[in-house]
Amino acid sequence: MNLSEKILATAASLPESKQQEVLDFVEYLKLKTEKEASSNWDSFSIASAMRGMENEASNYSVSDLKETY
């Protein structure tokens, strides 16, 4: 019996209210895993896009950032 089968068998032996709690927890873990994977990819994407830019000369100065009225 593999792990998935053990989880199913154990959950099936619980009362229905506890099975709902198990399902809620599994859905939470799935969402958390997806969020972590997405966050890791976002960080990688931004880091990749910005790589090498710290060595580029800027076309703007500090005075370009100031607003005048």
PDB file of N, CA, C, O and CB in Angstrom:
ATOM      1  N   MET A   1       0.848  -1.175   0.000  1.00  0.00           N
ATOM      2  CA  MET A   1       0.000   0.000   0.000  1.00  0.00           C
ATOM      3  C   MET A   1       0.897   1.243   0.000  1.00  0.00           C
ATOM      4  O   MET A   1       1.759   1.400   0.865  1.00  0.00           O
ATOM      5  CB  MET A   1      -0.967  -0.005   1.229  1.00  0.00           C
ATOM      6  N   ASN A   2       0.677   2.127  -0.990  1.00  0.00           N
ATOM      7  CA  ASN A   2       1.488   3.345  -1.043  1.00  0.00           C
ATOM      8  C   ASN A   2       0.910   4.426  -0.123  1.00  0.00           C
ATOM      9  O   ASN A   2      -0.137   4.233   0.494  1.00  0.00           O
ATOM     10  CB  ASN A   2       1.576   3.869  -2.492  1.00  0.00           C
ATOM     11  N   LEU A   3       1.588   5.535  -0.044  1.00  0.00           N
ATOM     12  CA  LEU A   3       1.204   6.594   0.885  1.00  0.00           C
ATOM     13  C   LEU A   3      -0.188   7.147   0.584  1.00  0.00           C
ATOM     14  O   LEU A   3      -0.972   7.370   1.506  1.00  0.00           O
ATOM     15  CB  LEU A   3       2.224   7.718   0.840  1.00  0.00           C
ATOM     16  N   SER A   4      -0.504   7.370  -0.682  1.00  0.00           N
ATOM     17  CA  SER A   4      -1.830   7.886  -1.042  1.00  0.00           C
ATOM     18  C   SER A   4      -2.936   6.941  -0.592  1.00  0.00           C
ATOM     19  O   SER A   4      -3.974   7.381  -0.097  1.00  0.00           O
ATOM     20  CB  SER A   4      -1.922   8.111  -2.553  1.00  0.00           C
ATOM     21  N   GLU A   5      -2.713   5.659  -0.763  1.00  0.00           N
ATOM     22  CA  GLU A   5      -3.714   4.665  -0.348  1.00  0.00           C
ATOM     23  C   GLU A   5      -3.875   4.651   1.167  1.00  0.00           C
ATOM     24  O   GLU A   5      -4.985   4.499   1.676  1.00  0.00           O
ATOM     25  CB  GLU A   5      -3.320   3.265  -0.847  1.00  0.00           C
ATOM     26  N   LYS A   6      -2.757   4.810   1.893  1.00  0.00           N
ATOM     27  CA  LYS A   6      -2.822   4.853   3.355  1.00  0.00           C
ATOM     28  C   LYS A   6      -3.611   6.075   3.828  1.00  0.00           C
ATOM     29  O   LYS A   6      -4.420   5.988   4.752  1.00  0.00           O
ATOM     30  CB  LYS A   6      -1.403   4.870   3.957  1.00  0.00           C
ATOM     31  N   ILE A   7      -3.362   7.209   3.181  1.00  0.00           N
ATOM     32  CA  ILE A   7      -4.083   8.435   3.539  1.00  0.00           C
ATOM     33  C   ILE A   7      -5.568   8.252   3.281  1.00  0.00           C
ATOM     34  O   ILE A   7      -6.390   8.602   4.128  1.00  0.00           O
ATOM     35  CB  ILE A   7      -3.543   9.650   2.744  1.00  0.00           C
ATOM     36  N   LEU A   8      -5.927   7.704   2.119  1.00  0.00           N
ATOM     37  CA  LEU A   8      -7.334   7.481   1.785  1.00  0.00           C
ATOM     38  C   LEU A   8      -8.006   6.528   2.769  1.00  0.00           C
ATOM     39  O   LEU A   8      -9.122   6.781   3.223  1.00  0.00           O
ATOM     40  CB  LEU A   8      -7.456   6.933   0.371  1.00  0.00           C
ATOM     41  N   ALA A   9      -7.327   5.437   3.093  1.00  0.00           N
ATOM     42  CA  ALA A   9      -7.903   4.450   4.009  1.00  0.00           C
ATOM     43  C   ALA A   9      -8.103   5.037   5.402  1.00  0.00           C
ATOM     44  O   ALA A   9      -9.130   4.803   6.040  1.00  0.00           O
ATOM     45  CB  ALA A   9      -7.008   3.210   4.088  1.00  0.00           C
ATOM     46  N   THR A  10      -7.134   5.788   5.864  1.00  0.00           N
ATOM     47  CA  THR A  10      -7.232   6.396   7.189  1.00  0.00           C
ATOM     48  C   THR A  10      -8.339   7.444   7.220  1.00  0.00           C
ATOM     49  O   THR A  10      -9.133   7.486   8.159  1.00  0.00           O
ATOM     50  CB  THR A  10      -5.890   7.029   7.593  1.00  0.00           C
ATOM     51  N   ALA A  11      -8.390   8.283   6.198  1.00  0.00           N
ATOM     52  CA  ALA A  11      -9.428   9.307   6.139  1.00  0.00           C
ATOM     53  C   ALA A  11     -10.817   8.682   6.030  1.00  0.00           C
ATOM     54  O   ALA A  11     -11.770   9.191   6.619  1.00  0.00           O
ATOM     55  CB  ALA A  11      -9.181  10.245   4.957  1.00  0.00           C
ATOM     56  N   ALA A  12     -10.940   7.590   5.287  1.00  0.00           N
ATOM     57  CA  ALA A  12     -12.234   6.927   5.117  1.00  0.00           C
ATOM     58  C   ALA A  12     -12.749   6.345   6.424  1.00  0.00           C
ATOM     59  O   ALA A  12     -13.955   6.164   6.590  1.00  0.00           O
ATOM     60  CB  ALA A  12     -12.127   5.828   4.074  1.00  0.00           C
ATOM     61  N   SER A  13     -11.845   6.052   7.352  1.00  0.00           N
ATOM     62  CA  SER A  13     -12.266   5.475   8.631  1.00  0.00           C
ATOM     63  C   SER A  13     -12.751   6.530   9.616  1.00  0.00           C
ATOM     64  O   SER A  13     -13.271   6.193  10.680  1.00  0.00           O
ATOM     65  CB  SER A  13     -11.126   4.697   9.247  1.00  0.00           C
ATOM     66  N   LEU A  14     -12.587   7.797   9.271  1.00  0.00           N
ATOM     67  CA  LEU A  14     -13.000   8.883  10.169  1.00  0.00           C
ATOM     68  C   LEU A  14     -14.464   9.244   9.935  1.00  0.00           C
ATOM     69  O   LEU A  14     -15.017   8.967   8.871  1.00  0.00           O
ATOM     70  CB  LEU A  14     -12.106  10.127   9.967  1.00  0.00           C
ATOM     71  N   PRO A  15     -15.084   9.861  10.935  1.00  0.00           N
ATOM     72  CA  PRO A  15     -16.445  10.374  10.721  1.00  0.00           C
ATOM     73  C   PRO A  15     -16.424  11.461   9.638  1.00  0.00           C
ATOM     74  O   PRO A  15     -15.388  12.076   9.390  1.00  0.00           O
ATOM     75  CB  PRO A  15     -17.040  10.939  12.053  1.00  0.00           C
ATOM     76  N   GLU A  16     -17.564  11.688   9.004  1.00  0.00           N
ATOM     77  CA  GLU A  16     -17.627  12.618   7.877  1.00  0.00           C
ATOM     78  C   GLU A  16     -17.170  14.027   8.247  1.00  0.00           C
ATOM     79  O   GLU A  16     -16.539  14.696   7.429  1.00  0.00           O
ATOM     80  CB  GLU A  16     -19.034  12.671   7.337  1.00  0.00           C
ATOM     81  N   SER A  17     -17.470  14.486   9.443  1.00  0.00           N
ATOM     82  CA  SER A  17     -17.042  15.834   9.845  1.00  0.00           C
ATOM     83  C   SER A  17     -15.518  15.938   9.894  1.00  0.00           C
ATOM     84  O   SER A  17     -14.945  16.965   9.530  1.00  0.00           O
ATOM     85  CB  SER A  17     -17.637  16.198  11.218  1.00  0.00           C
ATOM     86  N   LYS A  18     -14.869  14.864  10.348  1.00  0.00           N
ATOM     87  CA  LYS A  18     -13.403  14.847  10.386  1.00  0.00           C
ATOM     88  C   LYS A  18     -12.825  14.701   8.979  1.00  0.00           C
ATOM     89  O   LYS A  18     -11.757  15.238   8.688  1.00  0.00           O
ATOM     90  CB  LYS A  18     -12.900  13.702  11.287  1.00  0.00           C
ATOM     91  N   GLN A  19     -13.519  13.984   8.115  1.00  0.00           N
ATOM     92  CA  GLN A  19     -13.083  13.884   6.721  1.00  0.00           C
ATOM     93  C   GLN A  19     -13.088  15.266   6.068  1.00  0.00           C
ATOM     94  O   GLN A  19     -12.209  15.586   5.268  1.00  0.00           O
ATOM     95  CB  GLN A  19     -13.994  12.909   5.932  1.00  0.00           C
ATOM     96  N   GLN A  20     -14.084  16.080   6.416  1.00  0.00           N
ATOM     97  CA  GLN A  20     -14.147  17.450   5.885  1.00  0.00           C
ATOM     98  C   GLN A  20     -12.953  18.257   6.369  1.00  0.00           C
ATOM     99  O   GLN A  20     -12.386  19.044   5.611  1.00  0.00           O
ATOM    100  CB  GLN A  20     -15.464  18.144   6.305  1.00  0.00           C
ATOM    101  N   GLU A  21     -12.568  18.067   7.626  1.00  0.00           N
ATOM    102  CA  GLU A  21     -11.391  18.762   8.152  1.00  0.00           C
ATOM    103  C   GLU A  21     -10.128  18.335   7.416  1.00  0.00           C
ATOM    104  O   GLU A  21      -9.268  19.162   7.113  1.00  0.00           O
ATOM    105  CB  GLU A  21     -11.238  18.496   9.654  1.00  0.00           C
ATOM    106  N   VAL A  22     -10.021  17.038   7.130  1.00  0.00           N
ATOM    107  CA  VAL A  22      -8.869  16.526   6.384  1.00  0.00           C
ATOM    108  C   VAL A  22      -8.833  17.170   5.000  1.00  0.00           C
ATOM    109  O   VAL A  22      -7.778  17.610   4.542  1.00  0.00           O
ATOM    110  CB  VAL A  22      -8.927  14.974   6.265  1.00  0.00           C
ATOM    111  N   LEU A  23      -9.985  17.223   4.337  1.00  0.00           N
ATOM    112  CA  LEU A  23     -10.058  17.830   3.011  1.00  0.00           C
ATOM    113  C   LEU A  23      -9.668  19.299   3.064  1.00  0.00           C
ATOM    114  O   LEU A  23      -8.918  19.769   2.209  1.00  0.00           O
ATOM    115  CB  LEU A  23     -11.464  17.681   2.429  1.00  0.00           C
ATOM    116  N   ASP A  24     -10.161  20.022   4.047  1.00  0.00           N
ATOM    117  CA  ASP A  24      -9.808  21.435   4.200  1.00  0.00           C
ATOM    118  C   ASP A  24      -8.294  21.601   4.364  1.00  0.00           C
ATOM    119  O   ASP A  24      -7.692  22.493   3.767  1.00  0.00           O
ATOM    120  CB  ASP A  24     -10.546  22.046   5.411  1.00  0.00           C
ATOM    121  N   PHE A  25      -7.692  20.739   5.172  1.00  0.00           N
ATOM    122  CA  PHE A  25      -6.254  20.821   5.404  1.00  0.00           C
ATOM    123  C   PHE A  25      -5.464  20.500   4.138  1.00  0.00           C
ATOM    124  O   PHE A  25      -4.476  21.170   3.837  1.00  0.00           O
ATOM    125  CB  PHE A  25      -5.848  19.874   6.527  1.00  0.00           C
ATOM    126  N   VAL A  26      -5.889  19.487   3.403  1.00  0.00           N
ATOM    127  CA  VAL A  26      -5.210  19.111   2.162  1.00  0.00           C
ATOM    128  C   VAL A  26      -5.313  20.253   1.144  1.00  0.00           C
ATOM    129  O   VAL A  26      -4.342  20.556   0.450  1.00  0.00           O
ATOM    130  CB  VAL A  26      -5.818  17.804   1.579  1.00  0.00           C
ATOM    131  N   GLU A  27      -6.480  20.879   1.057  1.00  0.00           N
ATOM    132  CA  GLU A  27      -6.643  22.009   0.140  1.00  0.00           C
ATOM    133  C   GLU A  27      -5.763  23.186   0.560  1.00  0.00           C
ATOM    134  O   GLU A  27      -5.204  23.882  -0.287  1.00  0.00           O
ATOM    135  CB  GLU A  27      -8.117  22.445   0.083  1.00  0.00           C
ATOM    136  N   TYR A  28      -5.643  23.406   1.866  1.00  0.00           N
ATOM    137  CA  TYR A  28      -4.759  24.445   2.377  1.00  0.00           C
ATOM    138  C   TYR A  28      -3.310  24.160   1.979  1.00  0.00           C
ATOM    139  O   TYR A  28      -2.608  25.056   1.512  1.00  0.00           O
ATOM    140  CB  TYR A  28      -4.884  24.553   3.907  1.00  0.00           C
ATOM    141  N   LEU A  29      -2.864  22.918   2.161  1.00  0.00           N
ATOM    142  CA  LEU A  29      -1.497  22.552   1.795  1.00  0.00           C
ATOM    143  C   LEU A  29      -1.251  22.721   0.301  1.00  0.00           C
ATOM    144  O   LEU A  29      -0.182  23.168  -0.114  1.00  0.00           O
ATOM    145  CB  LEU A  29      -1.207  21.116   2.210  1.00  0.00           C
ATOM    146  N   LYS A  30      -2.233  22.364  -0.491  1.00  0.00           N
ATOM    147  CA  LYS A  30      -2.104  22.510  -1.943  1.00  0.00           C
ATOM    148  C   LYS A  30      -1.955  23.980  -2.322  1.00  0.00           C
ATOM    149  O   LYS A  30      -1.084  24.328  -3.120  1.00  0.00           O
ATOM    150  CB  LYS A  30      -3.322  21.896  -2.661  1.00  0.00           C
ATOM    151  N   LEU A  31      -2.796  24.841  -1.760  1.00  0.00           N
ATOM    152  CA  LEU A  31      -2.728  26.268  -2.029  1.00  0.00           C
ATOM    153  C   LEU A  31      -1.399  26.854  -1.574  1.00  0.00           C
ATOM    154  O   LEU A  31      -0.799  27.664  -2.281  1.00  0.00           O
ATOM    155  CB  LEU A  31      -3.879  26.987  -1.345  1.00  0.00           C
ATOM    156  N   LYS A  32      -0.944  26.448  -0.405  1.00  0.00           N
ATOM    157  CA  LYS A  32       0.332  26.920   0.130  1.00  0.00           C
ATOM    158  C   LYS A  32       1.485  26.516  -0.788  1.00  0.00           C
ATOM    159  O   LYS A  32       2.383  27.317  -1.046  1.00  0.00           O
ATOM    160  CB  LYS A  32       0.559  26.364   1.547  1.00  0.00           C
ATOM    161  N   THR A  33       1.460  25.284  -1.277  1.00  0.00           N
ATOM    162  CA  THR A  33       2.503  24.793  -2.176  1.00  0.00           C
ATOM    163  C   THR A  33       2.503  25.567  -3.480  1.00  0.00           C
ATOM    164  O   THR A  33       3.562  25.944  -3.983  1.00  0.00           O
ATOM    165  CB  THR A  33       2.318  23.304  -2.452  1.00  0.00           C
ATOM    166  N   GLU A  34       1.314  25.808  -4.032  1.00  0.00           N
ATOM    167  CA  GLU A  34       1.207  26.567  -5.281  1.00  0.00           C
ATOM    168  C   GLU A  34       1.701  27.995  -5.092  1.00  0.00           C
ATOM    169  O   GLU A  34       2.377  28.543  -5.963  1.00  0.00           O
ATOM    170  CB  GLU A  34      -0.243  26.575  -5.785  1.00  0.00           C
ATOM    171  N   LYS A  35       1.364  28.595  -3.953  1.00  0.00           N
ATOM    172  CA  LYS A  35       1.796  29.961  -3.674  1.00  0.00           C
ATOM    173  C   LYS A  35       3.314  30.042  -3.538  1.00  0.00           C
ATOM    174  O   LYS A  35       3.934  30.977  -4.044  1.00  0.00           O
ATOM    175  CB  LYS A  35       1.126  30.480  -2.401  1.00  0.00           C
ATOM    176  N   GLU A  36       3.909  29.069  -2.859  1.00  0.00           N
ATOM    177  CA  GLU A  36       5.365  29.045  -2.705  1.00  0.00           C
ATOM    178  C   GLU A  36       6.049  28.880  -4.054  1.00  0.00           C
ATOM    179  O   GLU A  36       7.051  29.539  -4.329  1.00  0.00           O
ATOM    180  CB  GLU A  36       5.789  27.914  -1.757  1.00  0.00           C
ATOM    181  N   ALA A  37       5.512  28.006  -4.894  1.00  0.00           N
ATOM    182  CA  ALA A  37       6.094  27.793  -6.222  1.00  0.00           C
ATOM    183  C   ALA A  37       5.983  29.059  -7.055  1.00  0.00           C
ATOM    184  O   ALA A  37       6.922  29.422  -7.764  1.00  0.00           O
ATOM    185  CB  ALA A  37       5.401  26.620  -6.943  1.00  0.00           C
ATOM    186  N   SER A  38       4.849  29.727  -6.973  1.00  0.00           N
ATOM    187  CA  SER A  38       4.641  30.969  -7.719  1.00  0.00           C
ATOM    188  C   SER A  38       5.587  32.054  -7.218  1.00  0.00           C
ATOM    189  O   SER A  38       6.175  32.787  -8.013  1.00  0.00           O
ATOM    190  CB  SER A  38       3.177  31.438  -7.598  1.00  0.00           C
ATOM    191  N   SER A  39       5.731  32.153  -5.910  1.00  0.00           N
ATOM    192  CA  SER A  39       6.610  33.155  -5.322  1.00  0.00           C
ATOM    193  C   SER A  39       8.054  32.919  -5.735  1.00  0.00           C
ATOM    194  O   SER A  39       8.772  33.866  -6.056  1.00  0.00           O
ATOM    195  CB  SER A  39       6.490  33.145  -3.801  1.00  0.00           C
ATOM    196  N   ASN A  40       8.480  31.670  -5.730  1.00  0.00           N
ATOM    197  CA  ASN A  40       9.841  31.347  -6.144  1.00  0.00           C
ATOM    198  C   ASN A  40      10.060  31.719  -7.597  1.00  0.00           C
ATOM    199  O   ASN A  40      11.115  32.243  -7.954  1.00  0.00           O
ATOM    200  CB  ASN A  40      10.132  29.861  -5.930  1.00  0.00           C
ATOM    201  N   TRP A  41       9.068  31.452  -8.440  1.00  0.00           N
ATOM    202  CA  TRP A  41       9.194  31.771  -9.866  1.00  0.00           C
ATOM    203  C   TRP A  41       9.226  33.279 -10.069  1.00  0.00           C
ATOM    204  O   TRP A  41      10.008  33.773 -10.882  1.00  0.00           O
ATOM    205  CB  TRP A  41       8.032  31.148 -10.670  1.00  0.00           C
ATOM    206  N   ASP A  42       8.383  34.026  -9.336  1.00  0.00           N
ATOM    207  CA  ASP A  42       8.372  35.478  -9.461  1.00  0.00           C
ATOM    208  C   ASP A  42       9.724  36.070  -9.094  1.00  0.00           C
ATOM    209  O   ASP A  42      10.228  36.949  -9.793  1.00  0.00           O
ATOM    210  CB  ASP A  42       7.280  36.080  -8.583  1.00  0.00           C
ATOM    211  N   SER A  43      10.313  35.599  -8.011  1.00  0.00           N
ATOM    212  CA  SER A  43      11.623  36.092  -7.589  1.00  0.00           C
ATOM    213  C   SER A  43      12.679  35.785  -8.630  1.00  0.00           C
ATOM    214  O   SER A  43      13.529  36.622  -8.935  1.00  0.00           O
ATOM    215  CB  SER A  43      12.019  35.483  -6.247  1.00  0.00           C
ATOM    216  N   PHE A  44      12.622  34.588  -9.168  1.00  0.00           N
ATOM    217  CA  PHE A  44      13.580  34.199 -10.198  1.00  0.00           C
ATOM    218  C   PHE A  44      13.404  35.065 -11.434  1.00  0.00           C
ATOM    219  O   PHE A  44      14.393  35.514 -12.014  1.00  0.00           O
ATOM    220  CB  PHE A  44      13.418  32.714 -10.558  1.00  0.00           C
ATOM    221  N   SER A  45      12.175  35.308 -11.845  1.00  0.00           N
ATOM    222  CA  SER A  45      11.905  36.087 -13.046  1.00  0.00           C
ATOM    223  C   SER A  45      12.416  37.513 -12.903  1.00  0.00           C
ATOM    224  O   SER A  45      13.056  38.040 -13.814  1.00  0.00           O
ATOM    225  CB  SER A  45      10.412  36.094 -13.348  1.00  0.00           C
ATOM    226  N   ILE A  46      12.138  38.139 -11.764  1.00  0.00           N
ATOM    227  CA  ILE A  46      12.582  39.510 -11.544  1.00  0.00           C
ATOM    228  C   ILE A  46      14.100  39.565 -11.476  1.00  0.00           C
ATOM    229  O   ILE A  46      14.717  40.457 -12.057  1.00  0.00           O
ATOM    230  CB  ILE A  46      11.967  40.082 -10.259  1.00  0.00           C
ATOM    231  N   ALA A  47      14.700  38.619 -10.772  1.00  0.00           N
ATOM    232  CA  ALA A  47      16.154  38.591 -10.669  1.00  0.00           C
ATOM    233  C   ALA A  47      16.791  38.402 -12.035  1.00  0.00           C
ATOM    234  O   ALA A  47      17.811  39.021 -12.339  1.00  0.00           O
ATOM    235  CB  ALA A  47      16.602  37.482  -9.721  1.00  0.00           C
ATOM    236  N   SER A  48      16.203  37.561 -12.847  1.00  0.00           N
ATOM    237  CA  SER A  48      16.740  37.327 -14.186  1.00  0.00           C
ATOM    238  C   SER A  48      16.603  38.565 -15.060  1.00  0.00           C
ATOM    239  O   SER A  48      17.520  38.914 -15.804  1.00  0.00           O
ATOM    240  CB  SER A  48      16.033  36.145 -14.844  1.00  0.00           C
ATOM    241  N   ALA A  49      15.456  39.227 -14.966  1.00  0.00           N
ATOM    242  CA  ALA A  49      15.218  40.413 -15.785  1.00  0.00           C
ATOM    243  C   ALA A  49      16.148  41.562 -15.392  1.00  0.00           C
ATOM    244  O   ALA A  49      16.575  42.337 -16.248  1.00  0.00           O
ATOM    245  CB  ALA A  49      13.760  40.855 -15.660  1.00  0.00           C
ATOM    246  N   MET A  50      16.456  41.669 -14.126  1.00  0.00           N
ATOM    247  CA  MET A  50      17.269  42.784 -13.642  1.00  0.00           C
ATOM    248  C   MET A  50      18.770  42.488 -13.653  1.00  0.00           C
ATOM    249  O   MET A  50      19.575  43.380 -13.385  1.00  0.00           O
ATOM    250  CB  MET A  50      16.843  43.150 -12.247  1.00  0.00           C
ATOM    251  N   ARG A  51      19.150  41.263 -13.954  1.00  0.00           N
ATOM    252  CA  ARG A  51      20.553  40.869 -13.909  1.00  0.00           C
ATOM    253  C   ARG A  51      21.390  41.761 -14.823  1.00  0.00           C
ATOM    254  O   ARG A  51      21.069  41.935 -15.999  1.00  0.00           O
ATOM    255  CB  ARG A  51      20.710  39.394 -14.311  1.00  0.00           C
ATOM    256  N   GLY A  52      22.457  42.318 -14.277  1.00  0.00           N
ATOM    257  CA  GLY A  52      23.389  43.135 -15.045  1.00  0.00           C
ATOM    258  C   GLY A  52      23.028  44.608 -15.104  1.00  0.00           C
ATOM    259  O   GLY A  52      23.849  45.420 -15.532  1.00  0.00           O
ATOM    260  N   MET A  53      21.828  44.976 -14.688  1.00  0.00           N
ATOM    261  CA  MET A  53      21.423  46.377 -14.784  1.00  0.00           C
ATOM    262  C   MET A  53      22.158  47.277 -13.800  1.00  0.00           C
ATOM    263  O   MET A  53      22.240  48.488 -14.008  1.00  0.00           O
ATOM    264  CB  MET A  53      19.942  46.495 -14.559  1.00  0.00           C
ATOM    265  N   GLU A  54      22.687  46.700 -12.739  1.00  0.00           N
ATOM    266  CA  GLU A  54      23.383  47.524 -11.750  1.00  0.00           C
ATOM    267  C   GLU A  54      24.648  48.149 -12.339  1.00  0.00           C
ATOM    268  O   GLU A  54      25.163  49.122 -11.789  1.00  0.00           O
ATOM    269  CB  GLU A  54      23.738  46.686 -10.517  1.00  0.00           C
ATOM    270  N   ASN A  55      25.147  47.616 -13.428  1.00  0.00           N
ATOM    271  CA  ASN A  55      26.365  48.125 -14.051  1.00  0.00           C
ATOM    272  C   ASN A  55      26.072  49.105 -15.194  1.00  0.00           C
ATOM    273  O   ASN A  55      27.005  49.676 -15.759  1.00  0.00           O
ATOM    274  CB  ASN A  55      27.198  46.968 -14.570  1.00  0.00           C
ATOM    275  N   GLU A  56      24.809  49.310 -15.542  1.00  0.00           N
ATOM    276  CA  GLU A  56      24.451  50.198 -16.633  1.00  0.00           C
ATOM    277  C   GLU A  56      24.430  51.647 -16.167  1.00  0.00           C
ATOM    278  O   GLU A  56      24.048  51.950 -15.037  1.00  0.00           O
ATOM    279  CB  GLU A  56      23.097  49.809 -17.214  1.00  0.00           C
ATOM    280  N   ALA A  57      24.848  52.529 -17.060  1.00  0.00           N
ATOM    281  CA  ALA A  57      24.792  53.955 -16.758  1.00  0.00           C
ATOM    282  C   ALA A  57      23.349  54.422 -16.850  1.00  0.00           C
ATOM    283  O   ALA A  57      22.588  53.955 -17.698  1.00  0.00           O
ATOM    284  CB  ALA A  57      25.700  54.769 -17.721  1.00  0.00           C
ATOM    285  N   SER A  58      22.980  55.335 -15.983  1.00  0.00           N
ATOM    286  CA  SER A  58      21.624  55.856 -15.967  1.00  0.00           C
ATOM    287  C   SER A  58      21.480  57.017 -16.933  1.00  0.00           C
ATOM    288  O   SER A  58      22.397  57.826 -17.076  1.00  0.00           O
ATOM    289  CB  SER A  58      21.236  56.290 -14.563  1.00  0.00           C
ATOM    290  N   ASN A  59      20.355  57.102 -17.586  1.00  0.00           N
ATOM    291  CA  ASN A  59      20.062  58.214 -18.484  1.00  0.00           C
ATOM    292  C   ASN A  59      19.437  59.386 -17.739  1.00  0.00           C
ATOM    293  O   ASN A  59      19.175  60.430 -18.337  1.00  0.00           O
ATOM    294  CB  ASN A  59      19.138  57.758 -19.602  1.00  0.00           C
ATOM    295  N   TYR A  60      19.196  59.227 -16.448  1.00  0.00           N
ATOM    296  CA  TYR A  60      18.502  60.232 -15.660  1.00  0.00           C
ATOM    297  C   TYR A  60      19.338  60.631 -14.459  1.00  0.00           C
ATOM    298  O   TYR A  60      20.181  59.869 -13.986  1.00  0.00           O
ATOM    299  CB  TYR A  60      17.136  59.717 -15.210  1.00  0.00           C
ATOM    300  N   SER A  61      19.091  61.829 -13.978  1.00  0.00           N
ATOM    301  CA  SER A  61      19.765  62.299 -12.772  1.00  0.00           C
ATOM    302  C   SER A  61      18.727  62.476 -11.669  1.00  0.00           C
ATOM    303  O   SER A  61      17.529  62.310 -11.896  1.00  0.00           O
ATOM    304  CB  SER A  61      20.530  63.634 -13.037  1.00  0.00           C
ATOM    305  N   VAL A  62      19.199  62.813 -10.481  1.00  0.00           N
ATOM    306  CA  VAL A  62      18.310  63.024  -9.349  1.00  0.00           C
ATOM    307  C   VAL A  62      17.364  64.185  -9.633  1.00  0.00           C
ATOM    308  O   VAL A  62      16.206  64.153  -9.217  1.00  0.00           O
ATOM    309  CB  VAL A  62      19.118  63.287  -8.068  1.00  0.00           C
ATOM    310  N   SER A  63      17.842  65.202 -10.331  1.00  0.00           N
ATOM    311  CA  SER A  63      16.972  66.343 -10.624  1.00  0.00           C
ATOM    312  C   SER A  63      15.824  65.977 -11.542  1.00  0.00           C
ATOM    313  O   SER A  63      14.807  66.670 -11.548  1.00  0.00           O
ATOM    314  CB  SER A  63      17.772  67.459 -11.243  1.00  0.00           C
ATOM    315  N   ASP A  64      15.950  64.921 -12.311  1.00  0.00           N
ATOM    316  CA  ASP A  64      14.846  64.448 -13.151  1.00  0.00           C
ATOM    317  C   ASP A  64      13.703  63.864 -12.317  1.00  0.00           C
ATOM    318  O   ASP A  64      12.575  63.766 -12.800  1.00  0.00           O
ATOM    319  CB  ASP A  64      15.352  63.400 -14.140  1.00  0.00           C
ATOM    320  N   LEU A  65      13.983  63.479 -11.082  1.00  0.00           N
ATOM    321  CA  LEU A  65      12.993  62.869 -10.228  1.00  0.00           C
ATOM    322  C   LEU A  65      12.146  63.886  -9.471  1.00  0.00           C
ATOM    323  O   LEU A  65      11.092  63.547  -8.934  1.00  0.00           O
ATOM    324  CB  LEU A  65      13.663  61.958  -9.263  1.00  0.00           C
ATOM    325  N   LYS A  66      12.599  65.108  -9.431  1.00  0.00           N
ATOM    326  CA  LYS A  66      11.898  66.117  -8.644  1.00  0.00           C
ATOM    327  C   LYS A  66      10.787  66.766  -9.471  1.00  0.00           C
ATOM    328  O   LYS A  66      10.943  67.045 -10.660  1.00  0.00           O
ATOM    329  CB  LYS A  66      12.884  67.187  -8.138  1.00  0.00           C
ATOM    330  N   GLU A  67       9.666  66.994  -8.795  1.00  0.00           N
ATOM    331  CA  GLU A  67       8.551  67.680  -9.437  1.00  0.00           C
ATOM    332  C   GLU A  67       8.626  69.164  -9.146  1.00  0.00           C
ATOM    333  O   GLU A  67       9.034  69.574  -8.059  1.00  0.00           O
ATOM    334  CB  GLU A  67       7.205  67.107  -8.964  1.00  0.00           C
ATOM    335  N   THR A  68       8.238  69.957 -10.109  1.00  0.00           N
ATOM    336  CA  THR A  68       8.175  71.407  -9.885  1.00  0.00           C
ATOM    337  C   THR A  68       6.751  71.865 -10.132  1.00  0.00           C
ATOM    338  O   THR A  68       6.048  71.337 -10.994  1.00  0.00           O
ATOM    339  CB  THR A  68       9.177  72.178 -10.811  1.00  0.00           C
ATOM    340  N   TYR A  69       6.339  72.863  -9.353  1.00  0.00           N
ATOM    341  CA  TYR A  69       4.991  73.393  -9.471  1.00  0.00           C
ATOM    342  C   TYR A  69       5.031  74.840  -9.868  1.00  0.00           C
ATOM    343  O   TYR A  69       3.984  75.468 -10.019  1.00  0.00           O
ATOM    344  CB  TYR A  69       4.227  73.226  -8.174  1.00  0.00           C
TER     345      TYR A  69
END
